[in-house]
Amino acid sequence: MKLFTHFILFLIALHASYGQETIKSYYTKAFHCKKENECSAFGQGYRQDLLIQFNENELKWSKNIFEGFTVCEVRKKADHYIVALLDELYVYTDLTNTSVYYIDFVNDNYQTWGYGPDSAVVKSRVSAMMKMLENHATQKDVMQFLIDQTTGKN
Amino acid sequence: MSSFKKTTAVGVFPVCLWVKFRQKEAYLRWRSLKQGNGCSAMSSVTAIYWVFFEPCVHPTRLVFFQILCITIFTVTPSLGQHNETINYKNYYEYDQVYGLHKEKGNYTLVVAYGDDTLKWQADKKFPANTCTIQKITDKYIVALSEDGTKVFYSRSDKRLFYMTRWETSLTAYGFGLGSLGIRESVSQMIRLINQDKSEEEVIAFLSRQAEYDF
């Protein structure tokens, strides 16, 4: 009976993870921009896990093992990146740099966030995203900018 | 014309036809055709008979004729016609003078389009509009309304935008799915107009947004 239960649990786990990929990454510094010239780094000094799971329809990511996963709807998936949507706000995952960027909308203003192992890249992208949004680019324009960055068009 | 009125009209049509051809003259004509007088082109005459006269002289078959008429008249115009009904929670209007305004509620956007015409109604309580399609792609439709302003419908995002002039100021409207994306677009439309950009450039901006495949 115990063996049978284990077998069923194994099947359930297998089914849940079918077609799902997991990427383990980390960050020591994350970046957040409220305005173009108001960017800050946080999480200095220690390494934190960044976990990204995705399949064709769903992107789940967690920036902290003590926090749950943020679940987003995948809008476009390519070999090097994933564009996802969470409550009309875009989330971008760079699979080559294993980093995550997202846009937030607080008090009628956009904010940008970025997590990933390469702090310099994350910082410059989060800042560029904010600059674009302040210059009246749309979220989709920002996503296209990140795609171009990942695919080397920029 | 609403679908109910159309169906009623098409249903009444065969009855009128029946009353007309129920006349003796029509009956006699049918008899003479059936007896073979002047029936050199029998196949086409038979077809005409089956379509028009048979239901007239056999009232029980009128029902089938009615069903046939309703089917033909309702299916034929809808071939190549797309109808979309989008339920949405709020819409945005952005006036050059009065700024951005968000209207909350429960609305239904109805969009119907073929190759030439775009019909749309932002909600049941708003008037219906008919526009001439200027450009249609997989992602969007650009149409020209009767008052000469352009209407943009994003097929990918299920959003409709248009601009209209109230006295001296322009107002941009955005209806459809989502909230933030519509807000972004109407704000950008007015911003472009304030920068003395043309209506074509506004449409180009909306087209670019609709072209994104995410």
Interface residues (C-beta under 8 A of the other chain):
Chain A: R75 K76 V83 L85 E88 L89 Y90 F105 H136 T138 Q139 K140 M143 Q144
Chain B: G178 S179 L180 G181 E184 S185 S187 Q188 R191 Q209 Y212 D213 F214
